[in-house]
């Protein structure tokens, strides 16, 4: 095992694992959670957290902000906690006791497997697979989508498209060139058809032109949009609170494993 910028990297015949076990244990110790009972769910999928929640504001909001910030650093190797951290980060200005209690949820979840991280298989196919998703009225205060609707789904696909092109250029500089189109999976059929049909749409005329960049990439066969059912979309793990069964299924699909026992 080797350490690089706080990351613990282990290389074996089956692949490479990256985790932040020491960072996780230090975080649990700092917040007095080393002896806590671990939980198998990260956040209640029916949670109703909002800024308008009743209750007293926390005595030390800086402590809440520090915790959320440290959890954010942990998402580098623990993308499975990304959604919970996103929700908690909405209340940084005036966190209340209920928000602080919810912030301890990810710590209890991390206690279950502090050495868990990303596993990259040695025999995996060298290609880029992209997943795009947004939520619907995800902000409990404004009822606006944090990313939602057909327009937001389409914009999300465009944003992912920019990331794909950046990755392709980076890989090209490293001498890794792939001519095949990158598959971009989405679960919104309307957004899927908009990006595949480069014609004027009356109902989408208000969308900024820069978001239509994805159409050019589709025409040039650099991006291949692929429709996938909602239950199989890996990106749901990062944008929604899921029920345990679906959550753990997508977790396995993302190759999130224990660095000390890679598959």
MOTA-V240680 format. One record per residue. N is the residue number from 1. RES is the residue in one small letter. PSI is psi in radians with two decimals (NA if undefined). OMEGA is omega in whole degrees, 0 to 359 (none if undefined). Layout:
n->N res->RES psi->PSI omega->OMEGA
n->N res->RES psi->PSI omega->OMEGA
This chain:
n->1 res->x psi->2.44 omega->179
n->2 res->x psi->2.72 omega->181
n->3 res->x psi->2.36 omega->179
n->4 res->x psi->1.98 omega->179
n->5 res->x psi->0.72 omega->179
n->6 res->x psi->-0.06 omega->179
n->7 res->x psi->2.44 omega->176
n->8 res->x psi->2.06 omega->186
n->9 res->x psi->2.18 omega->179
n->10 res->x psi->2.23 omega->180
n->11 res->x psi->2.28 omega->179
n->12 res->x psi->3.14 omega->181
n->13 res->x psi->-0.41 omega->182
n->14 res->x psi->-0.23 omega->180
n->15 res->x psi->-2.85 omega->183
n->16 res->x psi->2.34 omega->177
n->17 res->x psi->2.46 omega->178
n->18 res->x psi->2.22 omega->178
n->19 res->x psi->3.11 omega->178
n->20 res->x psi->1.00 omega->185
n->21 res->x psi->-0.83 omega->181
n->22 res->x psi->-0.75 omega->178
n->23 res->x psi->-0.74 omega->181
n->24 res->x psi->-0.80 omega->180
n->25 res->x psi->-0.67 omega->177
n->26 res->x psi->-0.67 omega->179
n->27 res->x psi->-0.75 omega->178
n->28 res->x psi->-0.69 omega->180
n->29 res->x psi->-0.74 omega->181
n->30 res->x psi->-0.63 omega->182
n->31 res->x psi->0.28 omega->174
n->32 res->x psi->0.62 omega->185
n->33 res->x psi->0.16 omega->181
n->34 res->x psi->-0.57 omega->181
n->35 res->x psi->0.12 omega->182
n->36 res->x psi->2.76 omega->178
n->37 res->x psi->2.16 omega->182
n->38 res->x psi->2.70 omega->177
n->39 res->x psi->2.74 omega->183
n->40 res->x psi->-0.19 omega->178
n->41 res->x psi->2.45 omega->186
n->42 res->x psi->-0.80 omega->182
n->43 res->x psi->2.54 omega->180
n->44 res->x psi->2.13 omega->183
n->45 res->x psi->-0.22 omega->178
n->46 res->x psi->0.39 omega->184
n->47 res->x psi->2.64 omega->180
n->48 res->x psi->0.71 omega->181
n->49 res->x psi->2.41 omega->177
n->50 res->x psi->2.94 omega->178
n->51 res->x psi->-0.41 omega->184
n->52 res->x psi->0.10 omega->182
n->53 res->x psi->2.46 omega->179
n->54 res->x psi->2.67 omega->177
n->55 res->x psi->2.94 omega->181
n->56 res->x psi->2.50 omega->176
n->57 res->x psi->2.60 omega->181
n->58 res->x psi->2.58 omega->182
n->59 res->x psi->-0.58 omega->182
n->60 res->x psi->1.49 omega->182
n->61 res->x psi->-0.44 omega->179
n->62 res->x psi->-0.64 omega->179
n->63 res->x psi->-0.68 omega->177
n->64 res->x psi->-0.80 omega->181
n->65 res->x psi->-0.68 omega->179
n->66 res->x psi->-0.72 omega->180
n->67 res->x psi->-0.81 omega->180
n->68 res->x psi->-0.69 omega->178
n->69 res->x psi->-0.69 omega->179
n->70 res->x psi->-0.61 omega->175
n->71 res->x psi->-0.62 omega->178
n->72 res->x psi->-0.71 omega->177
n->73 res->x psi->-0.54 omega->183
n->74 res->x psi->-0.34 omega->181
n->75 res->x psi->-0.21 omega->178
n->76 res->x psi->-0.70 omega->178
n->77 res->x psi->-0.07 omega->179
n->78 res->x psi->1.18 omega->179
n->79 res->x psi->-0.27 omega->180
n->80 res->x psi->-0.30 omega->179
n->81 res->x psi->0.07 omega->186
n->82 res->x psi->-0.78 omega->183
n->83 res->x psi->-0.77 omega->181
n->84 res->x psi->-0.72 omega->179
n->85 res->x psi->-0.66 omega->177
n->86 res->x psi->-0.77 omega->180
n->87 res->x psi->-0.82 omega->182
n->88 res->x psi->-0.54 omega->182
n->89 res->x psi->-0.20 omega->179
n->90 res->x psi->-0.25 omega->187
n->91 res->x psi->0.51 omega->184
n->92 res->x psi->-0.51 omega->185
n->93 res->x psi->-0.95 omega->181
n->94 res->x psi->1.27 omega->180
n->95 res->x psi->2.49 omega->178
n->96 res->x psi->3.04 omega->185
n->97 res->x psi->-0.67 omega->180
n->98 res->x psi->-0.62 omega->178
n->99 res->x psi->-0.69 omega->179
n->100 res->x psi->-0.71 omega->178
n->101 res->x psi->-0.70 omega->179
n->102 res->x psi->-0.54 omega->181
n->103 res->x psi->-0.39 omega->177
n->104 res->x psi->-0.28 omega->179
n->105 res->x psi->-0.89 omega->178
n->106 res->x psi->-0.56 omega->179
n->107 res->x psi->-0.73 omega->178
n->108 res->x psi->-0.62 omega->178
n->109 res->x psi->-0.72 omega->180
n->110 res->x psi->-0.52 omega->179
n->111 res->x psi->-0.46 omega->182
n->112 res->x psi->-0.70 omega->181
n->113 res->x psi->1.36 omega->183
n->114 res->x psi->-0.36 omega->180
n->115 res->x psi->0.18 omega->182
n->116 res->x psi->2.51 omega->181
n->117 res->x psi->-2.87 omega->183
n->118 res->x psi->2.29 omega->178
n->119 res->x psi->2.17 omega->180
n->120 res->x psi->1.97 omega->184
n->121 res->x psi->2.47 omega->180
n->122 res->x psi->-0.50 omega->183
n->123 res->x psi->0.29 omega->181
n->124 res->x psi->2.64 omega->181
n->125 res->x psi->2.27 omega->184
n->126 res->x psi->1.54 omega->180
n->127 res->x psi->2.85 omega->178
n->128 res->x psi->2.20 omega->173
n->129 res->x psi->2.21 omega->184
n->130 res->x psi->2.54 omega->180
n->131 res->x psi->2.33 omega->182
n->132 res->x psi->2.43 omega->179
n->133 res->x psi->2.79 omega->173
n->134 res->x psi->2.99 omega->178
n->135 res->x psi->2.99 omega->182
n->136 res->x psi->2.15 omega->186
n->137 res->x psi->0.92 omega->185
n->138 res->x psi->-0.32 omega->178
n->139 res->x psi->2.05 omega->183
n->140 res->x psi->-0.30 omega->182
n->141 res->x psi->-0.78 omega->184
n->142 res->x psi->-0.23 omega->185
n->143 res->x psi->0.38 omega->176
n->144 res->x psi->2.73 omega->177
n->145 res->x psi->2.35 omega->175
n->146 res->x psi->-0.68 omega->167
n->147 res->x psi->NA omega->none
n->148 res->x psi->2.98 omega->180
n->149 res->x psi->3.05 omega->182
n->150 res->x psi->-0.75 omega->181
n->151 res->x psi->-0.80 omega->181
n->152 res->x psi->-0.64 omega->177
n->153 res->x psi->-0.72 omega->180
n->154 res->x psi->-0.76 omega->178
n->155 res->x psi->-0.64 omega->178
n->156 res->x psi->-0.72 omega->178
n->157 res->x psi->-0.68 omega->179
n->158 res->x psi->-0.72 omega->179
n->159 res->x psi->-0.72 omega->178
n->160 res->x psi->-0.62 omega->179
n->161 res->x psi->-0.73 omega->177
n->162 res->x psi->-0.73 omega->179
n->163 res->x psi->-0.67 omega->179
n->164 res->x psi->-0.81 omega->182
n->165 res->x psi->-0.67 omega->178
n->166 res->x psi->-0.75 omega->179
n->167 res->x psi->-0.68 omega->180
n->168 res->x psi->-0.71 omega->178
n->169 res->x psi->-0.71 omega->179
n->170 res->x psi->-0.81 omega->179
n->171 res->x psi->-0.63 omega->178
n->172 res->x psi->-0.72 omega->178
n->173 res->x psi->-0.48 omega->179
n->174 res->x psi->0.05 omega->179
n->175 res->x psi->0.22 omega->179
n->176 res->x psi->1.89 omega->183
n->177 res->x psi->2.30 omega->178
n->178 res->x psi->2.18 omega->182
n->179 res->x psi->-0.35 omega->182
n->180 res->x psi->2.58 omega->178
n->181 res->x psi->2.48 omega->179
n->182 res->x psi->2.23 omega->180
n->183 res->x psi->2.21 omega->179
n->184 res->x psi->1.91 omega->184
n->185 res->x psi->2.38 omega->174
n->186 res->x psi->2.79 omega->183
n->187 res->x psi->0.27 omega->179
n->188 res->x psi->1.94 omega->186
n->189 res->x psi->-0.61 omega->180
n->190 res->x psi->-0.83 omega->178
n->191 res->x psi->-0.65 omega->179
n->192 res->x psi->-0.78 omega->182
n->193 res->x psi->-0.59 omega->179
n->194 res->x psi->-0.78 omega->183
n->195 res->x psi->-0.33 omega->179
n->196 res->x psi->-0.20 omega->184
n->197 res->x psi->1.64 omega->186
n->198 res->x psi->1.00 omega->177
n->199 res->x psi->2.91 omega->181
n->200 res->x psi->2.32 omega->177
n->201 res->x psi->2.19 omega->181
n->202 res->x psi->-0.67 omega->185
n->203 res->x psi->-0.08 omega->180
n->204 res->x psi->0.25 omega->184
n->205 res->x psi->-0.35 omega->181
n->206 res->x psi->-0.18 omega->181
n->207 res->x psi->2.31 omega->181
n->208 res->x psi->2.52 omega->184
n->209 res->x psi->-0.55 omega->183
n->210 res->x psi->-0.37 omega->178
n->211 res->x psi->-0.31 omega->180
n->212 res->x psi->0.08 omega->176
n->213 res->x psi->-0.58 omega->182
n->214 res->x psi->-0.55 omega->179
n->215 res->x psi->-0.70 omega->179
n->216 res->x psi->-0.72 omega->181
n->217 res->x psi->-0.58 omega->178
n->218 res->x psi->-0.75 omega->179
n->219 res->x psi->-0.62 omega->180
n->220 res->x psi->0.08 omega->178
n->221 res->x psi->0.58 omega->174
n->222 res->x psi->-0.48 omega->178
n->223 res->x psi->2.39 omega->177
n->224 res->x psi->1.77 omega->178
n->225 res->x psi->2.39 omega->180
n->226 res->x psi->2.20 omega->177
n->227 res->x psi->2.41 omega->179
n->228 res->x psi->2.54 omega->181
n->229 res->x psi->2.63 omega->184
n->230 res->x psi->-0.69 omega->183
n->231 res->x psi->-0.29 omega->182
n->232 res->x psi->0.03 omega->183
n->233 res->x psi->1.99 omega->183
n->234 res->x psi->-0.59 omega->183
n->235 res->x psi->-0.31 omega->177
n->236 res->x psi->-0.51 omega->181
n->237 res->x psi->-0.45 omega->185
n->238 res->x psi->-0.16 omega->186
n->239 res->x psi->-0.13 omega->185
n->240 res->x psi->2.74 omega->170
n->241 res->x psi->2.05 omega->187
n->242 res->x psi->2.73 omega->173
n->243 res->x psi->2.64 omega->188
n->244 res->x psi->-0.76 omega->184
n->245 res->x psi->-0.86 omega->180
n->246 res->x psi->-0.65 omega->181
n->247 res->x psi->-0.88 omega->183
n->248 res->x psi->-0.48 omega->177
n->249 res->x psi->-0.76 omega->179
n->250 res->x psi->-0.53 omega->177
n->251 res->x psi->-0.77 omega->178
n->252 res->x psi->-0.64 omega->180
n->253 res->x psi->-0.50 omega->180
n->254 res->x psi->0.03 omega->181
n->255 res->x psi->0.76 omega->173
n->256 res->x psi->1.95 omega->184
n->257 res->x psi->3.00 omega->176
n->258 res->x psi->2.21 omega->183
n->259 res->x psi->-0.42 omega->182
n->260 res->x psi->-0.11 omega->178
n->261 res->x psi->1.10 omega->181
n->262 res->x psi->2.60 omega->183
n->263 res->x psi->NA omega->none
